[in-house]
């Protein structure tokens, strides 16, 4: 067998440009594994790539799909820590919308005990992103106040749970009462319906917040700065409302604020491997004993990928959207 089903972006555009194709199965290089995919995650970067605004890094597959779960089907000559037949979930450089994909062996993690492949597919992109931005870059500590915008998203539901289990005081924003309720059930001390309340007013009434994880941008940027306590940190991971804002940078100096951010896909293989290693040590035991769990909204068949993208763009979902391969 040399060919596989896959979903290709025919041209930049809306969800209807995603088309099923048949193409050659990729081959792993010496440090890679080939995964026979069971489930793949659907993420905002996939939507941006489909629209033509988030290109794959050099050498990566041009197929969308940044995470998947499945069974290792082949291994490169330098790979010693995985064997054919192992069940894994993995961060991918691209190519997840297909029956097979290659990735660095060091970017794979075992399926946590008690979980199936469906749940495991919802882990890599969000847990890599949250761990690297909230704990590595944002340096969140126990008992600090932490605010995550988009609390009902895949990133948000992961960030709430992780921050809560590590002892922080968690707050979140969301757009409906139902979404706010989910955030609070996952561990947020309070969820703010941004359509009814200004999160800045709420945070000021609480004395400010130590760390903010933001994927909104736009007018939120200035409000985030004002919501931080002295020595507070803002971590930016996306800009759903735009990347430009007017700021008075004097307050950053006088209040010793830190503004940082990152995107996951362009980072080096070594950086991603280090994140995977820290997740395995610090987070995977919590997934295996049930203290953390992914929130899955919907599972679509691979050929129904257009519906999956329509749901993602509607922002009506709570948690992760998956494709069954």
C-alpha contacts under 8 A as a table, 3 or more apart, distances in Angstrom:
res1	aa1	res2	aa2	distance
2	X	24	X	5.80
2	X	25	X	5.68
3	X	22	X	6.46
3	X	23	X	5.33
3	X	24	X	4.38
3	X	25	X	5.22
4	X	22	X	5.54
4	X	23	X	5.58
4	X	24	X	6.14
4	X	25	X	5.79
4	X	98	X	7.08
4	X	99	X	5.79
4	X	100	X	7.05
5	X	20	X	6.96
5	X	21	X	5.94
5	X	22	X	4.77
5	X	23	X	6.64
5	X	98	X	5.75
5	X	99	X	5.78
6	X	20	X	5.71
6	X	21	X	5.40
6	X	22	X	6.11
6	X	23	X	7.06
6	X	63	X	7.94
6	X	97	X	5.74
6	X	98	X	3.95
6	X	99	X	6.42
7	X	18	X	6.20
7	X	19	X	5.42
7	X	20	X	4.54
7	X	21	X	5.99
7	X	63	X	6.87
7	X	64	X	7.69
7	X	97	X	5.48
7	X	98	X	6.26
7	X	302	X	7.69
7	X	303	X	7.67
7	X	305	X	8.00
8	X	18	X	5.63
8	X	19	X	5.42
8	X	20	X	6.31
8	X	21	X	6.59
8	X	63	X	5.65
8	X	64	X	7.39
9	X	12	X	7.03
9	X	17	X	5.72
9	X	18	X	4.86
9	X	19	X	6.55
9	X	50	X	6.14
9	X	63	X	6.98
9	X	64	X	7.70
10	X	17	X	5.43
10	X	18	X	6.36
10	X	19	X	6.74
11	X	17	X	6.19
11	X	50	X	7.72
11	X	52	X	7.99
12	X	17	X	7.11
12	X	49	X	7.94
12	X	50	X	5.61
12	X	51	X	4.72
12	X	52	X	4.87
13	X	16	X	7.57
13	X	17	X	6.04
13	X	50	X	6.27
13	X	51	X	4.77
13	X	52	X	7.21
14	X	17	X	5.98
14	X	50	X	7.18
14	X	51	X	6.50
15	X	18	X	5.91
15	X	50	X	7.57
15	X	306	X	5.09
15	X	307	X	7.84
15	X	309	X	5.98
15	X	310	X	6.60
16	X	19	X	7.48
16	X	306	X	6.12
17	X	50	X	7.72
18	X	50	X	7.76
18	X	305	X	7.26
18	X	306	X	6.57
20	X	303	X	6.54
25	X	100	X	6.42
25	X	101	X	7.73
26	X	34	X	7.58
26	X	100	X	7.30
26	X	101	X	6.61
26	X	102	X	6.71
27	X	34	X	6.73
27	X	102	X	7.02
28	X	31	X	7.45
28	X	32	X	4.97
28	X	33	X	5.42
28	X	34	X	5.64
28	X	74	X	7.28
28	X	75	X	6.47
28	X	76	X	5.63
28	X	102	X	5.77
28	X	103	X	7.54
29	X	32	X	5.24
29	X	33	X	7.67
29	X	76	X	5.35
29	X	77	X	7.71
30	X	75	X	7.68
30	X	76	X	4.00
30	X	77	X	4.77
30	X	78	X	5.15
30	X	79	X	6.98
31	X	75	X	7.91
31	X	76	X	5.40
31	X	77	X	7.01
31	X	78	X	5.43
31	X	79	X	5.72
31	X	104	X	5.95
31	X	105	X	6.15
32	X	75	X	6.27
32	X	76	X	5.30
32	X	79	X	7.00
32	X	102	X	6.40
32	X	103	X	5.34
32	X	104	X	4.29
32	X	105	X	4.92
33	X	72	X	6.64
33	X	73	X	7.52
33	X	74	X	5.82
33	X	75	X	4.42
33	X	76	X	6.00
33	X	79	X	7.70
33	X	102	X	5.56
33	X	103	X	5.78
33	X	104	X	6.34
33	X	105	X	5.50
34	X	72	X	5.88
34	X	73	X	5.47
34	X	74	X	5.00
34	X	75	X	6.20
34	X	100	X	6.70
34	X	101	X	5.67
34	X	102	X	4.46
34	X	103	X	6.86
35	X	69	X	7.93
35	X	70	X	6.05
35	X	71	X	5.49
35	X	72	X	4.47
35	X	73	X	5.39
35	X	74	X	7.22
35	X	100	X	5.49
35	X	101	X	5.42
35	X	102	X	6.16
35	X	103	X	8.00
36	X	70	X	5.48
36	X	71	X	5.22
36	X	72	X	6.14
36	X	73	X	5.81
36	X	99	X	5.96
36	X	100	X	4.65
36	X	101	X	6.94
37	X	40	X	7.14
37	X	68	X	6.43
37	X	69	X	5.79
37	X	70	X	4.40
37	X	71	X	6.67
37	X	96	X	7.67
37	X	98	X	7.17
37	X	99	X	5.25
37	X	100	X	5.45
37	X	101	X	7.14
37	X	325	X	6.37
38	X	68	X	7.40
38	X	69	X	5.76
38	X	70	X	4.73
38	X	71	X	7.69
38	X	99	X	7.57
38	X	117	X	6.84
38	X	118	X	7.56
38	X	324	X	6.22
38	X	325	X	5.11
39	X	68	X	5.62
39	X	69	X	5.43
39	X	70	X	6.85
39	X	117	X	6.94
39	X	118	X	5.98
39	X	121	X	5.78
39	X	322	X	6.59
39	X	323	X	5.50
39	X	324	X	4.62
39	X	325	X	5.44
40	X	65	X	6.81
40	X	66	X	7.93
40	X	67	X	5.81
40	X	68	X	4.11
40	X	69	X	6.44
40	X	96	X	5.80
40	X	97	X	6.52
40	X	121	X	5.82
40	X	122	X	7.82
40	X	322	X	5.63
40	X	323	X	5.09
40	X	324	X	6.65
40	X	325	X	7.26
41	X	65	X	6.68
41	X	66	X	7.05
41	X	67	X	5.50
41	X	68	X	6.01
41	X	96	X	7.69
41	X	121	X	6.06
41	X	122	X	5.99
41	X	320	X	7.36
41	X	321	X	6.19
41	X	322	X	4.54
41	X	323	X	6.22
42	X	46	X	6.68
42	X	65	X	6.63
42	X	66	X	7.87
42	X	308	X	7.38
42	X	309	X	7.59
42	X	312	X	7.91
42	X	320	X	7.42
42	X	321	X	5.44
42	X	322	X	5.58
42	X	323	X	7.06
43	X	46	X	5.41
43	X	47	X	7.00
43	X	65	X	7.70
43	X	66	X	7.66
43	X	312	X	7.67
43	X	321	X	7.57
44	X	47	X	5.13
44	X	48	X	6.43
44	X	312	X	7.33
45	X	48	X	4.92
45	X	49	X	6.02
45	X	54	X	6.83
46	X	49	X	5.04
46	X	50	X	6.09
46	X	64	X	5.59
46	X	65	X	6.32
46	X	66	X	7.70
47	X	50	X	5.07
47	X	51	X	6.28
47	X	309	X	6.90
47	X	313	X	7.83
48	X	51	X	5.07
48	X	52	X	6.34
48	X	53	X	5.34
48	X	54	X	5.37
49	X	52	X	5.06
49	X	53	X	5.56
49	X	54	X	4.37
49	X	55	X	5.85
49	X	56	X	7.78
49	X	64	X	7.13
50	X	53	X	7.66
50	X	54	X	7.92
50	X	64	X	7.62
51	X	54	X	7.84
52	X	55	X	6.86
56	X	60	X	5.97
56	X	61	X	7.09
56	X	62	X	6.12
56	X	93	X	7.47
56	X	94	X	7.04
57	X	60	X	5.70
57	X	93	X	7.65
57	X	265	X	7.55
57	X	266	X	6.22
60	X	93	X	5.66
60	X	94	X	6.00
60	X	95	X	7.95
61	X	64	X	7.83
61	X	93	X	7.02
61	X	94	X	5.08
61	X	95	X	5.27
62	X	94	X	6.47
62	X	95	X	6.68
63	X	94	X	5.86
63	X	95	X	4.45
63	X	96	X	7.10
63	X	97	X	6.64
64	X	94	X	5.44
64	X	95	X	5.35
64	X	96	X	6.15
64	X	97	X	5.91
65	X	68	X	7.72
65	X	92	X	7.19
65	X	93	X	7.98
65	X	94	X	5.12
65	X	95	X	5.21
65	X	96	X	3.80
65	X	97	X	5.19
66	X	91	X	5.99
66	X	92	X	4.58
66	X	93	X	5.87
66	X	94	X	5.04
66	X	95	X	6.97
66	X	96	X	5.82
66	X	125	X	6.82
67	X	89	X	7.44
67	X	90	X	5.67
67	X	91	X	4.68
67	X	92	X	5.17
67	X	94	X	7.91
67	X	96	X	6.09
67	X	121	X	6.67
67	X	122	X	7.84
67	X	124	X	5.96
67	X	125	X	5.96
68	X	89	X	5.68
68	X	90	X	5.63
68	X	91	X	6.95
68	X	92	X	7.36
68	X	96	X	6.07
68	X	120	X	7.95
68	X	121	X	4.87
68	X	122	X	7.73
68	X	124	X	7.67
69	X	87	X	7.52
69	X	88	X	5.68
69	X	89	X	4.06
69	X	90	X	6.28
69	X	117	X	5.73
69	X	118	X	7.33
69	X	120	X	6.10
69	X	121	X	4.63
70	X	87	X	5.66
70	X	88	X	5.70
70	X	89	X	6.45
70	X	117	X	6.46
71	X	84	X	7.54
71	X	85	X	5.51
71	X	86	X	5.53
71	X	87	X	4.51
71	X	88	X	6.16
72	X	75	X	7.44
72	X	82	X	7.86
72	X	83	X	6.94
72	X	84	X	5.03
72	X	85	X	5.21
72	X	86	X	5.44
72	X	87	X	6.48
72	X	88	X	7.22
73	X	84	X	5.32
73	X	85	X	6.36
74	X	84	X	5.86
75	X	79	X	6.24
75	X	82	X	7.68
75	X	83	X	7.21
75	X	84	X	7.00
76	X	79	X	5.48
79	X	82	X	6.62
79	X	105	X	6.73
80	X	83	X	7.50
81	X	105	X	7.92
82	X	86	X	6.73
82	X	105	X	7.48
83	X	86	X	5.77
86	X	110	X	7.97
87	X	110	X	6.39
87	X	111	X	6.24
87	X	117	X	7.83
88	X	108	X	6.22
88	X	109	X	5.56
88	X	110	X	4.54
88	X	111	X	5.17
88	X	117	X	7.96
88	X	120	X	7.89
89	X	108	X	5.81
89	X	109	X	5.49
89	X	110	X	6.24
89	X	111	X	6.05
89	X	117	X	7.68
89	X	120	X	5.85
89	X	121	X	5.89
89	X	123	X	7.48
89	X	124	X	6.75
90	X	103	X	7.58
90	X	107	X	5.77
90	X	108	X	4.24
90	X	109	X	6.08
90	X	121	X	7.83
90	X	124	X	5.90
91	X	103	X	7.34
91	X	107	X	5.62
91	X	108	X	6.54
91	X	124	X	5.40
91	X	125	X	6.25
92	X	95	X	7.08
92	X	96	X	6.90
92	X	101	X	7.88
92	X	102	X	7.35
92	X	103	X	5.48
92	X	104	X	7.91
92	X	107	X	7.61
93	X	103	X	6.77
93	X	265	X	6.46
95	X	98	X	6.40
95	X	100	X	7.94
95	X	101	X	5.64
95	X	102	X	7.67
96	X	99	X	7.90
96	X	100	X	7.51
96	X	101	X	6.08
97	X	302	X	7.15
97	X	323	X	7.78
97	X	325	X	7.95
98	X	101	X	6.85
98	X	302	X	7.90
98	X	325	X	7.05
99	X	325	X	6.14
103	X	107	X	6.91
103	X	108	X	7.88
104	X	107	X	5.34
104	X	108	X	7.27
104	X	269	X	7.45
105	X	108	X	5.63
106	X	109	X	7.97
106	X	273	X	5.24
106	X	276	X	7.32
107	X	269	X	7.98
107	X	272	X	6.52
107	X	273	X	5.48
107	X	276	X	6.12
108	X	276	X	7.44
109	X	276	X	7.13
109	X	280	X	7.17
111	X	115	X	6.59
111	X	116	X	7.20
111	X	117	X	7.02
111	X	120	X	5.88
112	X	115	X	5.65
112	X	120	X	7.32
112	X	284	X	6.40
112	X	285	X	7.74
112	X	287	X	6.14
112	X	288	X	4.95
113	X	287	X	7.64
113	X	288	X	4.64
113	X	289	X	7.55
114	X	288	X	6.23
114	X	289	X	7.95
115	X	118	X	7.98
115	X	119	X	6.15
115	X	120	X	6.58
115	X	288	X	7.58
116	X	119	X	5.65
116	X	120	X	6.27
117	X	120	X	4.93
117	X	121	X	6.15
118	X	121	X	5.48
118	X	122	X	7.24
119	X	122	X	5.56
119	X	123	X	7.31
119	X	294	X	6.53
119	X	296	X	7.54
120	X	123	X	5.46
120	X	124	X	7.86
121	X	124	X	6.95
121	X	322	X	7.52
122	X	125	X	7.52
122	X	126	X	7.54
122	X	294	X	6.20
122	X	295	X	7.83
122	X	296	X	7.19
122	X	320	X	6.30
122	X	321	X	7.90
122	X	322	X	7.22
123	X	126	X	5.96
123	X	127	X	5.71
123	X	294	X	6.58
124	X	127	X	5.37
124	X	128	X	5.74
125	X	128	X	5.43
125	X	129	X	6.04
126	X	129	X	5.07
126	X	130	X	5.93
126	X	154	X	6.37
126	X	155	X	5.14
126	X	158	X	6.60
127	X	130	X	5.17
127	X	131	X	5.81
127	X	155	X	7.73
127	X	158	X	6.71
127	X	279	X	7.80
128	X	131	X	5.40
128	X	132	X	6.05
128	X	264	X	7.89
128	X	272	X	7.89
128	X	275	X	6.39
128	X	276	X	7.06
128	X	279	X	7.59
129	X	132	X	5.45
129	X	133	X	6.06
129	X	155	X	7.58
129	X	263	X	8.00
129	X	264	X	6.49
130	X	133	X	5.27
130	X	134	X	5.47
130	X	135	X	7.45
130	X	155	X	6.73
130	X	158	X	7.12
130	X	159	X	5.88
131	X	134	X	5.55
131	X	135	X	5.28
131	X	136	X	6.47
131	X	275	X	7.40
131	X	279	X	7.42
132	X	135	X	5.91
132	X	136	X	4.82
132	X	137	X	6.05
132	X	275	X	6.56
133	X	136	X	5.80
133	X	137	X	4.80
133	X	138	X	5.68
133	X	213	X	7.91
133	X	235	X	6.72
133	X	237	X	7.96
133	X	261	X	7.05
133	X	262	X	7.19
134	X	137	X	5.99
134	X	138	X	4.57
134	X	139	X	6.28
134	X	140	X	6.05
134	X	159	X	7.76
134	X	213	X	7.09
134	X	235	X	7.51
135	X	138	X	5.38
135	X	139	X	4.60
135	X	140	X	5.25
135	X	141	X	8.00
136	X	139	X	5.49
137	X	235	X	7.71
137	X	260	X	7.66
137	X	261	X	7.75
138	X	211	X	6.87
138	X	233	X	6.44
138	X	234	X	7.45
138	X	235	X	6.42
140	X	144	X	6.96
140	X	146	X	7.71
140	X	163	X	7.84
140	X	168	X	7.72
140	X	211	X	6.90
141	X	144	X	5.73
141	X	166	X	7.90
141	X	167	X	7.67
141	X	168	X	6.62
142	X	166	X	6.17
142	X	167	X	4.51
142	X	168	X	4.60
142	X	169	X	7.89
143	X	167	X	5.75
143	X	168	X	4.41
143	X	169	X	5.80
144	X	168	X	5.18
144	X	169	X	5.92
144	X	209	X	7.68
144	X	210	X	6.01
144	X	211	X	7.79
145	X	168	X	6.14
145	X	169	X	4.71
145	X	170	X	5.98
145	X	171	X	7.50
145	X	208	X	7.92
145	X	209	X	5.01
145	X	210	X	5.24
145	X	211	X	6.62
146	X	163	X	7.61
146	X	168	X	6.73
146	X	169	X	6.01
146	X	170	X	4.89
146	X	171	X	6.02
146	X	209	X	6.08
146	X	210	X	6.04
146	X	211	X	4.92
146	X	212	X	5.89
146	X	213	X	7.95
147	X	170	X	6.01
147	X	171	X	4.64
147	X	172	X	5.37
147	X	173	X	7.85
147	X	209	X	6.88
147	X	211	X	6.31
147	X	212	X	4.75
147	X	213	X	6.38
148	X	151	X	5.86
148	X	156	X	6.36
148	X	159	X	7.19
148	X	160	X	7.37
148	X	170	X	7.81
148	X	171	X	6.42
148	X	172	X	4.82
148	X	173	X	6.65
148	X	212	X	5.79
148	X	213	X	4.83
148	X	214	X	6.29
149	X	156	X	6.96
149	X	172	X	5.63
149	X	173	X	4.93
149	X	174	X	7.04
149	X	212	X	7.77
149	X	213	X	6.37
149	X	214	X	5.34
149	X	215	X	6.66
149	X	216	X	7.24
150	X	153	X	5.64
150	X	155	X	7.79
150	X	156	X	5.59
150	X	172	X	7.08
150	X	173	X	5.69
150	X	174	X	5.45
150	X	214	X	7.79
150	X	215	X	7.23
150	X	216	X	7.85
151	X	155	X	7.41
151	X	156	X	3.88
151	X	157	X	5.73
151	X	159	X	7.89
151	X	160	X	7.18
151	X	172	X	5.16
151	X	173	X	5.56
151	X	174	X	5.68
151	X	179	X	7.86
151	X	180	X	7.79
151	X	183	X	6.13
151	X	191	X	7.99
152	X	155	X	7.89
152	X	156	X	5.38
152	X	157	X	5.47
152	X	174	X	6.31
152	X	179	X	5.74
152	X	180	X	7.44
152	X	182	X	7.07
152	X	183	X	6.21
152	X	317	X	7.88
152	X	318	X	5.11
152	X	319	X	5.95
153	X	156	X	4.82
153	X	157	X	5.92
153	X	317	X	7.39
153	X	318	X	5.65
153	X	319	X	4.85
153	X	320	X	7.04
154	X	157	X	5.45
154	X	158	X	6.26
154	X	295	X	7.18
154	X	318	X	7.28
154	X	319	X	4.27
154	X	320	X	4.92
155	X	158	X	5.26
155	X	159	X	6.04
155	X	319	X	7.82
156	X	159	X	5.04
156	X	160	X	6.07
156	X	172	X	7.93
156	X	319	X	7.89
157	X	160	X	5.32
157	X	161	X	6.38
157	X	183	X	6.81
157	X	186	X	7.13
157	X	294	X	7.74
157	X	295	X	6.87
157	X	319	X	6.29
158	X	161	X	5.35
158	X	162	X	6.14
158	X	294	X	6.94
158	X	295	X	7.99
159	X	162	X	5.22
159	X	163	X	5.93
160	X	163	X	5.42
160	X	164	X	5.99
160	X	170	X	6.45
160	X	171	X	7.84
160	X	172	X	7.72
160	X	183	X	7.23
160	X	186	X	6.58
160	X	187	X	6.15
160	X	188	X	6.19
161	X	164	X	5.15
161	X	165	X	6.06
161	X	186	X	5.91
161	X	187	X	6.05
161	X	292	X	6.52
162	X	165	X	5.27
162	X	166	X	6.25
162	X	292	X	7.42
163	X	166	X	5.27
163	X	167	X	6.44
163	X	168	X	5.41
163	X	169	X	7.61
163	X	170	X	6.73
164	X	167	X	5.23
164	X	168	X	5.33
164	X	169	X	6.66
164	X	170	X	6.35
164	X	187	X	5.78
164	X	188	X	7.30
165	X	168	X	7.58
165	X	291	X	7.65
169	X	188	X	7.41
169	X	189	X	6.64
170	X	187	X	7.04
170	X	188	X	4.74
170	X	189	X	5.60
170	X	190	X	7.33
171	X	188	X	5.13
171	X	189	X	5.79
171	X	190	X	5.22
171	X	191	X	5.73
171	X	192	X	7.71
172	X	180	X	7.83
172	X	183	X	6.92
172	X	188	X	6.53
172	X	190	X	6.71
172	X	191	X	4.71
172	X	192	X	6.12
173	X	180	X	7.21
173	X	191	X	5.50
173	X	192	X	4.65
173	X	193	X	5.91
173	X	194	X	6.14
173	X	199	X	7.31
174	X	177	X	7.91
174	X	179	X	5.96
174	X	180	X	5.69
174	X	191	X	6.97
174	X	192	X	6.27
174	X	193	X	5.23
174	X	194	X	6.14
175	X	179	X	6.73
175	X	180	X	7.44
175	X	193	X	5.27
175	X	194	X	5.75
175	X	195	X	6.03
176	X	179	X	5.20
176	X	180	X	6.22
176	X	193	X	6.01
176	X	195	X	7.68
177	X	180	X	4.96
177	X	181	X	6.11
177	X	193	X	6.58
178	X	181	X	5.11
178	X	182	X	6.45
179	X	182	X	5.16
179	X	183	X	6.36
179	X	318	X	6.89
180	X	183	X	5.09
180	X	184	X	6.37
180	X	191	X	5.05
180	X	192	X	6.64
180	X	193	X	6.51
181	X	184	X	5.18
181	X	185	X	6.17
181	X	191	X	7.32
182	X	185	X	4.98
182	X	186	X	6.21
183	X	186	X	5.19
183	X	187	X	6.57
183	X	188	X	5.62
183	X	190	X	7.99
183	X	191	X	6.24
184	X	187	X	5.18
184	X	188	X	4.38
184	X	189	X	6.15
184	X	190	X	6.14
184	X	191	X	6.18
185	X	188	X	7.07
188	X	191	X	6.36
192	X	197	X	6.65
192	X	198	X	8.00
192	X	199	X	6.45
193	X	196	X	5.56
193	X	197	X	5.97
194	X	197	X	5.11
194	X	198	X	5.94
194	X	199	X	6.52
195	X	198	X	7.89
197	X	201	X	7.82
197	X	202	X	7.75
198	X	201	X	5.49
198	X	202	X	6.67
199	X	202	X	5.05
199	X	203	X	6.07
200	X	203	X	5.15
200	X	204	X	6.03
200	X	223	X	6.11
200	X	224	X	7.33
200	X	226	X	7.37
200	X	227	X	5.64
201	X	204	X	5.20
201	X	205	X	6.19
202	X	205	X	5.16
202	X	206	X	6.50
203	X	206	X	5.08
203	X	207	X	6.42
203	X	208	X	5.02
203	X	209	X	6.51
203	X	227	X	5.94
204	X	207	X	5.04
204	X	208	X	4.98
204	X	227	X	6.17
205	X	208	X	7.34
206	X	209	X	7.89
207	X	229	X	7.42
208	X	227	X	5.29
208	X	228	X	5.28
208	X	229	X	5.03
209	X	212	X	7.26
209	X	227	X	6.20
209	X	228	X	4.89
209	X	229	X	5.57
209	X	232	X	7.05
210	X	228	X	5.84
210	X	229	X	5.76
210	X	230	X	7.96
210	X	231	X	7.44
210	X	232	X	4.57
210	X	233	X	6.26
211	X	228	X	7.08
211	X	232	X	5.80
211	X	233	X	4.83
211	X	234	X	5.82
211	X	235	X	7.60
212	X	224	X	7.16
212	X	228	X	7.79
212	X	233	X	6.50
212	X	234	X	4.92
212	X	235	X	6.12
213	X	234	X	6.33
213	X	235	X	5.02
213	X	236	X	6.14
213	X	237	X	7.39
214	X	217	X	6.78
214	X	234	X	7.50
214	X	235	X	6.28
214	X	236	X	5.01
214	X	237	X	6.21
214	X	238	X	7.00
215	X	236	X	6.07
215	X	237	X	5.20
215	X	238	X	4.12
215	X	239	X	5.42
215	X	240	X	6.42
216	X	220	X	6.63
216	X	238	X	6.27
216	X	239	X	4.81
216	X	240	X	4.67
216	X	241	X	5.46
216	X	242	X	7.49
217	X	220	X	5.21
217	X	221	X	5.29
217	X	236	X	7.62
217	X	238	X	6.99
217	X	239	X	4.56
217	X	240	X	6.33
217	X	241	X	5.42
217	X	242	X	5.63
217	X	243	X	5.84
217	X	244	X	7.70
218	X	221	X	5.90
218	X	239	X	6.92
218	X	240	X	7.69
218	X	241	X	4.76
218	X	242	X	4.65
218	X	243	X	5.92
218	X	244	X	6.11
218	X	245	X	6.10
219	X	222	X	6.14
219	X	223	X	6.86
219	X	241	X	7.63
219	X	245	X	6.80
220	X	223	X	5.03
220	X	224	X	5.81
221	X	224	X	5.13
221	X	225	X	6.47
221	X	245	X	6.61
222	X	225	X	5.23
222	X	226	X	6.45
222	X	245	X	7.01
222	X	246	X	7.34
222	X	247	X	6.31
223	X	226	X	5.10
223	X	227	X	6.13
224	X	227	X	5.03
224	X	228	X	6.46
224	X	234	X	7.22
225	X	228	X	5.52
225	X	234	X	7.37
228	X	231	X	7.91
228	X	232	X	5.18
228	X	233	X	7.11
228	X	234	X	7.92
228	X	257	X	7.94
229	X	232	X	5.15
229	X	255	X	7.88
230	X	255	X	4.82
230	X	256	X	6.20
230	X	257	X	6.47
231	X	255	X	6.14
231	X	256	X	4.87
231	X	257	X	4.87
231	X	258	X	7.14
232	X	256	X	7.45
232	X	257	X	5.18
232	X	258	X	6.42
233	X	257	X	5.85
233	X	258	X	4.65
233	X	259	X	5.92
233	X	260	X	7.69
234	X	257	X	7.96
234	X	258	X	6.23
234	X	259	X	4.86
234	X	260	X	6.24
234	X	261	X	7.82
235	X	259	X	6.13
235	X	260	X	4.96
235	X	261	X	4.73
235	X	262	X	7.90
236	X	239	X	7.86
236	X	259	X	7.76
236	X	260	X	6.27
236	X	261	X	4.37
236	X	262	X	6.84
237	X	261	X	5.57
237	X	262	X	5.66
237	X	263	X	6.21
238	X	263	X	7.99
239	X	242	X	4.94
239	X	243	X	5.39
248	X	251	X	6.33
248	X	252	X	7.86
249	X	252	X	5.19
249	X	253	X	6.89
250	X	253	X	5.31
250	X	254	X	6.20
251	X	254	X	5.02
251	X	255	X	5.56
251	X	256	X	7.70
251	X	257	X	7.70
252	X	255	X	5.46
252	X	256	X	5.46
252	X	257	X	4.76
252	X	258	X	7.17
253	X	256	X	5.01
253	X	257	X	6.74
263	X	266	X	6.76
263	X	267	X	7.43
264	X	267	X	5.70
264	X	272	X	8.00
267	X	271	X	6.30
267	X	272	X	6.82
268	X	271	X	5.17
268	X	272	X	6.43
269	X	272	X	5.25
269	X	273	X	6.10
270	X	273	X	4.97
270	X	274	X	6.19
271	X	274	X	5.15
271	X	275	X	6.42
272	X	275	X	5.05
272	X	276	X	6.21
273	X	276	X	5.00
273	X	277	X	6.18
274	X	277	X	5.05
274	X	278	X	6.31
275	X	278	X	5.21
275	X	279	X	6.15
276	X	279	X	5.08
276	X	280	X	6.15
277	X	280	X	5.16
277	X	281	X	6.40
278	X	281	X	5.19
278	X	282	X	5.90
278	X	283	X	7.69
279	X	282	X	5.26
279	X	283	X	4.93
279	X	284	X	6.15
280	X	283	X	5.92
280	X	284	X	4.93
280	X	285	X	7.48
281	X	284	X	6.52
281	X	285	X	7.28
282	X	285	X	6.80
282	X	286	X	7.65
283	X	286	X	5.27
283	X	287	X	6.50
284	X	287	X	5.02
284	X	288	X	6.13
285	X	288	X	5.00
285	X	289	X	6.24
286	X	289	X	5.30
286	X	290	X	6.18
286	X	291	X	5.17
286	X	292	X	5.74
287	X	290	X	5.19
287	X	291	X	6.00
287	X	292	X	4.85
287	X	293	X	6.05
288	X	291	X	7.79
289	X	292	X	7.85
290	X	293	X	6.46
294	X	319	X	7.66
294	X	320	X	7.73
295	X	318	X	7.50
295	X	319	X	4.84
295	X	320	X	6.08
296	X	299	X	7.90
296	X	318	X	7.43
296	X	319	X	5.18
296	X	320	X	4.53
296	X	321	X	6.32
296	X	322	X	7.72
297	X	317	X	6.12
297	X	318	X	5.62
297	X	319	X	5.39
297	X	320	X	5.39
297	X	321	X	5.76
298	X	320	X	7.03
298	X	321	X	5.10
298	X	322	X	6.28
299	X	321	X	6.04
299	X	322	X	4.67
299	X	323	X	5.51
299	X	324	X	6.45
300	X	304	X	5.99
300	X	305	X	6.79
300	X	307	X	7.70
300	X	308	X	6.44
300	X	321	X	7.86
300	X	322	X	6.22
300	X	323	X	4.81
300	X	324	X	5.92
301	X	304	X	5.19
301	X	305	X	6.93
301	X	323	X	5.47
301	X	324	X	4.84
301	X	325	X	6.54
302	X	305	X	5.53
302	X	323	X	5.28
302	X	324	X	5.60
302	X	325	X	5.40
303	X	306	X	7.89
304	X	307	X	5.67
304	X	308	X	6.83
305	X	308	X	4.94
305	X	309	X	6.32
305	X	323	X	7.12
306	X	309	X	5.21
306	X	310	X	6.22
307	X	310	X	5.00
307	X	311	X	6.20
308	X	311	X	5.23
308	X	312	X	6.28
308	X	321	X	6.89
308	X	322	X	7.74
308	X	323	X	7.78
309	X	312	X	4.93
309	X	313	X	6.14
310	X	313	X	5.21
310	X	314	X	6.16
311	X	314	X	5.06
311	X	315	X	6.56
311	X	316	X	6.62
311	X	317	X	6.77
312	X	315	X	5.52
312	X	316	X	7.44
312	X	317	X	6.96
312	X	321	X	7.50
314	X	317	X	7.74
317	X	320	X	7.69
317	X	321	X	7.91
